[in-house]
Amino acid sequence: MKKLLFISLAVILALSVSLIGCEGEGEEPVWDGPIALQMHCTISDRASVVEFVYQPWVEAVQALNGTLGGTFNITVTYGDAPFDATTSLSAISSGVVDIGQLSPDTFHLGSLGYLPWLFPSIESTAYTMHKLLRDEVETWDENGELDGVKILLASPLWPAEYWGHSVNVTTVDTIAGLKIRAEGAESATIQAFNATPTYIATSDLSGALQSHIIEGLFFTYSGIGGFSGVGPNCAYVTELDMFFRPYMLAMNKASYDALPAEARTALDSVCTAAKSVELATAHLAGMAGDRADTLAAKGIYVPTAGELADWKAATVSANLTGEWIAYMTDPLGFDGQGIYDRALALIAATP
């Protein structure tokens, strides 16, 4: 019953906005009243991306006003219901909610963010992914995987560091043979380090670490907070800044298209590449506190320049970039080389 209620939201919205203020057939509906939207984030409400990105963005949307009194009213939920990260694309596309957090593992273009050390900063990740998936989506999404959604915002997580339960991994040779938690497209990188990727959901990390199902993982500094079970169950941290998981905020395409023109224009004003970069910058600043807590609680190993070069060399030797380009091209049918080249150009052009 709850799922049916959520599914009906997009339909109700489409019908209601088409009737508001229409004085004659074919006229553009005006925005003269509140528009209620349901939003779901497949992450804990204690996550840093919620505090520094999603909550400020929702506040910005709800501060928008139409010339005839139109407003947005967004209700946000968190966690694995009514859908989780693995079903985020299909759920948002089908209208389970109007707006949702989109996992990069649910569509192939999202895997770009898992190429190790491709993005030098969280800001460049936000800018590049926003441009590719919102402003240039018709160019690069040849297979139409995102046809059912409208990308609103790029919301990458903090850089991934190595967290170890009982083995102090400092150099690339010390990770060999360990069972490492893999999230989506991380598997290829973990294999390049001669370790064994093991899929574990974020909600199961605590138990998996305690029972040695996994011996380590790549996670952000927010892990010290304990909501994921990472901080309390890991004795060691090595700072690698390896990749930035490029989560996106997306809207059901039918819900977006059904908005009055003035409401769409207002919403678009807070869904720009500049906004994604602005919020990513604030998100990165928020990392300082969690990094300091990690440093105080267990210390952080910072690899030497030579050691970090060895980590990177392992992924170069495995030709992860070439394999990604080839896989995107055949069998998937994307312009793998074009996407990669465009990403490099956007990274260089990040404001």
C-alpha positions as CSV (number, residue, x, y, z in Angstrom):
1,M,0.0,0.0,0.0
2,K,2.8,2.4,0.9
3,K,4.6,1.8,-2.4
4,L,1.4,2.3,-4.3
5,L,0.9,5.6,-2.6
6,F,4.4,6.7,-3.5
7,I,3.9,5.6,-7.1
8,S,0.8,7.8,-7.4
9,L,2.6,11.0,-6.4
10,A,4.1,11.7,-9.8
11,V,0.7,11.1,-11.4
12,I,-1.1,13.3,-8.9
13,L,1.5,16.0,-9.4
14,A,1.2,15.8,-13.2
15,L,-2.6,16.1,-13.1
16,S,-2.7,18.9,-10.5
17,V,-0.2,21.2,-12.1
18,S,-1.9,20.9,-15.5
19,L,-5.1,22.2,-14.0
20,I,-3.7,25.1,-11.9
21,G,-4.5,28.5,-13.4
22,C,-5.4,27.3,-16.9
23,E,-8.0,29.7,-18.3
24,G,-8.1,28.2,-21.7
25,E,-6.9,25.1,-23.5
26,G,-3.3,25.1,-24.5
27,E,-2.2,27.9,-22.1
28,E,0.8,27.4,-19.9
29,P,-0.2,26.6,-16.3
30,V,0.8,29.2,-13.8
31,W,2.6,28.6,-10.5
32,D,0.3,30.0,-7.9
33,G,0.3,27.5,-5.1
34,P,2.4,24.9,-3.2
35,I,3.9,22.0,-5.1
36,A,4.4,19.0,-2.7
37,L,7.3,16.7,-3.6
38,Q,8.5,13.5,-2.0
39,M,12.3,13.0,-1.9
40,H,14.2,9.9,-0.7
41,C,18.0,9.6,0.0
42,T,19.4,6.0,0.2
43,I,21.8,7.0,3.0
44,S,21.6,7.6,6.7
45,D,20.4,11.0,7.8
46,R,23.7,11.3,9.8
47,A,25.8,11.1,6.6
48,S,27.9,14.2,5.8
49,V,26.4,14.5,2.3
50,V,23.0,15.1,4.0
51,E,24.3,17.8,6.3
52,F,26.4,19.7,3.7
53,V,24.6,19.1,0.4
54,Y,21.0,17.7,0.6
55,Q,19.7,19.8,3.5
56,P,21.1,23.1,2.2
57,W,19.8,22.3,-1.3
58,V,16.3,21.5,-0.1
59,E,16.2,24.7,1.9
60,A,17.3,26.6,-1.3
61,V,14.4,25.0,-3.3
62,Q,11.9,25.7,-0.6
63,A,13.0,29.3,-0.5
64,L,12.0,29.7,-4.2
65,N,8.8,31.6,-5.0
66,G,6.6,32.1,-8.1
67,T,5.3,35.5,-9.1
68,L,1.8,34.4,-8.2
69,G,2.8,32.8,-4.9
70,G,4.0,29.4,-6.0
71,T,6.2,27.4,-3.6
72,F,7.9,24.0,-3.2
73,N,7.3,21.8,-0.2
74,I,9.7,18.8,0.0
75,T,9.3,15.9,2.4
76,V,12.6,13.9,2.7
77,T,13.1,10.4,4.0
78,Y,16.3,8.4,4.4
79,G,17.5,4.8,4.5
80,D,16.6,1.7,2.5
81,A,12.8,2.3,2.2
82,P,10.9,2.8,-0.1
83,F,14.0,1.9,-2.1
84,D,17.7,1.3,-1.6
85,A,20.8,2.3,-3.5
86,T,20.7,-0.8,-5.8
87,T,17.2,0.1,-7.0
88,S,17.5,3.8,-7.0
89,L,17.4,4.4,-10.8
90,S,14.4,2.2,-11.4
91,A,12.5,3.6,-8.4
92,I,13.0,7.2,-9.4
93,S,12.3,6.5,-13.1
94,S,9.0,4.8,-12.2
95,G,7.9,7.5,-9.9
96,V,8.2,5.8,-6.5
97,V,9.2,9.3,-5.4
98,D,9.5,12.6,-7.2
99,I,13.2,13.2,-6.2
100,G,15.8,10.7,-5.1
101,Q,19.5,10.1,-4.5
102,L,20.8,8.2,-7.5
103,S,23.6,5.6,-6.9
104,P,26.4,5.7,-9.5
105,D,26.3,1.9,-9.5
106,T,22.8,1.8,-11.1
107,F,23.8,3.2,-14.5
108,H,26.9,2.8,-16.6
109,L,28.0,6.4,-16.9
110,G,28.2,6.5,-13.1
111,S,31.1,4.1,-13.1
112,L,33.4,6.9,-14.4
113,G,33.7,8.0,-10.8
114,Y,35.3,4.7,-9.9
115,L,38.4,5.1,-12.1
116,P,41.1,5.6,-9.4
117,W,42.7,9.0,-9.1
118,L,40.8,10.3,-12.2
119,F,39.3,13.2,-10.2
120,P,41.8,15.4,-8.3
121,S,39.2,17.0,-6.1
122,I,35.6,16.7,-5.0
123,E,34.9,20.0,-6.8
124,S,36.1,18.6,-10.1
125,T,34.0,15.5,-9.6
126,A,30.9,17.6,-9.0
127,Y,31.5,19.8,-12.0
128,T,32.4,17.1,-14.4
129,M,29.6,14.7,-13.5
130,H,27.0,17.5,-13.4
131,K,28.0,18.7,-16.9
132,L,28.1,15.1,-18.3
133,L,24.8,13.9,-16.8
134,R,22.7,17.0,-16.8
135,D,23.9,19.6,-19.3
136,E,25.3,17.1,-21.9
137,V,23.3,13.9,-21.1
138,E,21.8,13.7,-24.6
139,T,25.3,13.6,-26.0
140,W,26.8,10.9,-23.8
141,D,23.8,8.8,-22.6
142,E,23.4,7.1,-26.0
143,N,21.6,4.1,-24.5
144,G,19.0,6.2,-22.8
145,E,19.7,4.8,-19.3
146,L,18.7,8.1,-17.8
147,D,15.7,8.8,-19.9
148,G,13.3,8.3,-17.0
149,V,15.0,10.9,-14.8
150,K,16.1,14.5,-14.8
151,I,19.5,14.9,-13.1
152,L,19.3,17.9,-10.7
153,L,22.6,17.9,-8.9
154,A,26.0,16.1,-8.6
155,S,26.7,15.1,-4.9
156,P,30.0,13.2,-4.7
157,L,31.1,11.8,-1.4
158,W,34.4,12.7,0.2
159,P,37.6,11.0,-1.1
160,A,37.9,7.3,-0.3
161,E,40.7,6.3,2.2
162,Y,41.7,2.8,3.2
163,W,40.2,1.6,6.5
164,G,41.7,-1.7,8.0
165,H,40.2,-3.9,10.7
166,S,43.3,-5.7,12.0
167,V,45.9,-5.4,9.2
168,N,47.8,-2.1,8.9
169,V,47.8,-1.6,5.1
170,T,50.3,1.2,4.3
171,T,51.9,0.2,0.9
172,V,50.3,-1.5,-2.1
173,D,52.0,-4.8,-1.4
174,T,50.5,-5.0,2.1
175,I,46.9,-5.2,0.8
176,A,47.6,-8.2,-1.4
177,G,45.6,-11.3,-0.5
178,L,43.2,-9.4,1.8
179,K,39.4,-9.6,1.4
180,I,38.3,-6.0,0.7
181,R,34.7,-4.7,0.6
182,A,33.7,-3.7,-2.9
183,E,31.0,-1.2,-3.7
184,G,29.9,-1.5,-7.4
185,A,32.8,-0.7,-9.8
186,E,35.4,-0.7,-7.1
187,S,36.1,-4.4,-7.8
188,A,38.5,-3.8,-10.7
189,T,40.7,-1.5,-8.6
190,I,40.7,-4.0,-5.7
191,Q,41.8,-6.8,-8.0
192,A,44.5,-4.5,-9.4
193,F,45.9,-4.5,-5.9
194,N,45.9,-8.3,-5.8
195,A,43.2,-8.3,-3.2
196,T,39.8,-10.0,-3.2
197,P,36.7,-7.9,-3.7
198,T,33.7,-8.8,-1.6
199,Y,30.4,-7.2,-1.9
200,I,29.0,-6.0,1.5
201,A,26.1,-3.5,1.9
202,T,26.9,-0.4,4.0
203,S,24.4,-1.5,6.6
204,D,26.3,-4.8,7.1
205,L,29.8,-3.4,7.4
206,S,30.0,-3.6,11.2
207,G,29.3,-7.3,11.3
208,A,31.4,-8.1,8.3
209,L,34.5,-6.4,9.9
210,Q,34.0,-8.1,13.3
211,S,33.6,-11.5,11.7
212,H,36.5,-11.1,9.3
213,I,34.3,-11.6,6.2
214,I,36.2,-8.5,5.1
215,E,39.5,-7.2,6.4
216,G,39.2,-3.7,5.1
217,L,37.4,-1.2,2.8
218,F,37.6,2.1,1.1
219,F,35.5,4.7,2.9
220,T,35.3,8.4,3.6
221,Y,36.3,10.1,6.9
222,S,32.7,10.1,7.9
223,G,33.2,6.5,9.0
224,I,34.7,7.7,12.3
225,G,31.1,8.7,13.3
226,G,30.1,5.1,13.7
227,F,26.7,5.2,11.8
228,S,28.2,2.8,9.2
229,G,30.1,0.7,11.7
230,V,33.5,1.5,10.0
231,G,35.2,3.7,12.6
232,P,34.6,1.6,15.7
233,N,35.7,-1.6,13.9
234,C,38.8,-0.3,12.1
235,A,42.2,0.2,13.9
236,Y,44.0,1.6,10.9
237,V,43.5,4.4,8.3
238,T,45.7,5.1,5.2
239,E,45.0,8.3,3.4
240,L,44.8,7.6,-0.4
241,D,42.1,10.0,-1.7
242,M,41.6,7.4,-4.3
243,F,38.2,8.2,-5.8
244,F,35.0,10.2,-5.1
245,R,31.8,8.2,-5.4
246,P,29.7,10.4,-7.7
247,Y,26.1,10.1,-6.3
248,M,23.6,12.3,-8.1
249,L,20.3,13.9,-7.1
250,A,17.6,13.1,-9.7
251,M,14.0,13.8,-10.3
252,N,11.3,11.6,-12.0
253,K,11.2,13.0,-15.5
254,A,7.4,13.0,-15.7
255,S,7.2,15.0,-12.5
256,Y,9.8,17.4,-13.7
257,D,8.1,17.9,-17.1
258,A,4.7,18.4,-15.4
259,L,5.9,21.4,-13.4
260,P,4.6,24.8,-14.4
261,A,7.1,26.5,-16.7
262,E,7.9,29.1,-14.0
263,A,8.4,26.4,-11.4
264,R,10.8,24.5,-13.7
265,T,12.8,27.7,-14.3
266,A,13.0,28.4,-10.6
267,L,14.1,24.8,-9.8
268,D,16.7,24.9,-12.6
269,S,18.2,28.0,-11.0
270,V,19.5,25.9,-8.1
271,C,20.4,22.9,-10.3
272,T,23.5,24.3,-12.0
273,A,27.0,23.1,-12.3
274,A,28.0,26.1,-10.1
275,K,25.6,24.9,-7.4
276,S,27.0,21.4,-7.5
277,V,30.5,22.8,-7.1
278,E,29.4,25.2,-4.3
279,L,27.9,22.4,-2.3
280,A,30.8,20.1,-2.9
281,T,33.2,22.7,-1.6
282,A,31.1,23.0,1.6
283,H,31.0,19.2,1.9
284,L,34.8,19.0,1.6
285,A,35.2,21.7,4.3
286,G,33.0,19.5,6.6
287,M,35.6,16.7,6.2
288,A,38.1,18.6,8.4
289,G,36.3,17.7,11.6
290,D,35.9,14.0,10.9
291,R,39.5,13.8,9.7
292,A,40.7,15.4,12.9
293,D,38.6,13.0,15.0
294,T,40.1,10.1,13.0
295,L,43.6,11.4,13.6
296,A,42.9,11.8,17.3
297,A,41.3,8.4,17.7
298,K,43.6,6.1,15.7
299,G,46.0,8.1,13.7
300,I,46.3,8.3,9.9
301,Y,49.1,6.9,7.7
302,V,49.9,9.3,4.9
303,P,51.9,7.5,2.2
304,T,55.2,9.0,0.9
305,A,55.2,10.3,-2.6
306,G,57.0,7.1,-3.7
307,E,54.5,4.8,-2.0
308,L,51.5,6.7,-3.5
309,A,53.1,6.4,-6.9
310,D,53.3,2.6,-6.4
311,W,49.6,2.5,-5.5
312,K,48.8,4.4,-8.7
313,A,51.2,2.3,-10.8
314,A,49.3,-0.8,-9.9
315,T,46.1,0.5,-11.5
316,V,48.0,1.8,-14.5
317,S,49.6,-1.7,-15.0
318,A,46.1,-3.2,-14.8
319,N,45.1,-0.8,-17.6
320,L,41.9,0.1,-15.7
321,T,41.2,3.1,-17.9
322,G,41.7,1.2,-21.1
323,E,39.5,-1.6,-19.8
324,W,36.8,0.8,-18.8
325,I,36.8,2.5,-22.2
326,A,36.7,-0.8,-24.0
327,Y,33.9,-2.1,-21.9
328,M,31.8,1.0,-22.3
329,T,32.3,0.8,-26.1
330,D,31.8,-2.9,-26.7
331,P,29.5,-4.5,-25.5
332,L,27.7,-1.5,-24.0
333,G,27.6,0.7,-27.1
334,F,28.7,4.0,-25.5
335,D,31.4,6.3,-26.9
336,G,33.8,5.2,-24.2
337,Q,36.8,7.2,-25.5
338,G,34.7,10.3,-26.1
339,I,33.3,10.2,-22.6
340,Y,36.7,9.8,-21.0
341,D,38.2,12.5,-23.1
342,R,35.3,14.9,-22.3
343,A,35.7,14.1,-18.6
344,L,39.4,15.1,-18.8
345,A,38.5,18.4,-20.5
346,L,35.9,19.2,-17.9
347,I,38.2,18.3,-15.0
348,A,40.7,20.8,-16.5
349,A,38.0,23.4,-16.8
350,T,36.6,23.1,-13.3
351,P,35.9,26.6,-11.9
